């Protein structure tokens, strides 16, 4: 385990973003739990919940991108815009066909996943802990999106469970990542260095 002086970019990222990732993770876990355990929920109900979740997640991403204008902040803003747009479509047309809704969720998952994977490698380049969990979250979202694109004809019940399980895994990975990034903040407060061991 070694320590190196903390780059200014890493300091800013750690102190302004960790809690944002935490809230996004909690929202994802909550939505996943609703999708899996809300007995008797129809696809219409789940899509309304998804629309609300996607809008809240998008607003958080927009706020984080505008607040933290470091390298790559534009991708966070793009994630926010995509999340809000997808959420509004889900709320506006919740009763459309299962296949149409599946493809809408797939688009959201692919965009979010790609941006999370990019962010994971950015964290790694800065020597920040927790990058592997950001990578897990991104990979889960991308694999989920690809599964929906390749086979969009899931039944309503199967789609609800698939959405719930994947979103919950995505959220758990984000929460773990957030607390590991918070550890970087604590390291800054202690001695102004980054612990560069991998997690």
Phi, psi and omega in degrees: 000130180233162176234144179225155178304139183282122176297152179301321180299318181292321177301311182297315180300313184292321186278340184249346189248335188303318183288331177295316177297321179299312181296319178297321178295317179297318178299318180295317179297317180298316179294318178299319179295319179299315182297323184275325192243001176280087186304128177085004180293135177272166177300324178301314180297315181297321181291328175294315176299318179298318179300316179296315179300314183297321179294314179298316178298319179295319178298318178298317179295318177300313180300315180296320179293318180290322182289324187245078186275061172265183180304131178089003183296334179298327178293324178293321177295318177299318176301318180296315180297317179297318180297316179295317181297314180295319179298318180294322177295319180297322179284328182285324183233058184289342185259015179288182185293157179300318182295318179298317179294323178299314180293327177296314178295323179299316178301314179301314183296319181294318179295310181298316182297315180298319180291321178296319178296316177300316180296326179297316180288332173295316178299319180297319181295335178270358179077017184278144176289156174091000183298329182295327179287326174296323178294319178299316179299314180295317180295320179298317180294317181294315179298321177298312180298317179295321179299320180290323180291316182293321182225078185283355187271033177296149171289166184300315182295317180296320180296317180299314180292320179297316177298314183297311182296313182294319180295322178295316177299316178303314181294318179299316179298321179294319180296315178299315178301319181297316181290329176289323175293324177299326177300325176297319178301316180295324176298320178300316182296326183284309187215006175071024179233163178256134170282115189264014175287147182280149175237000000 
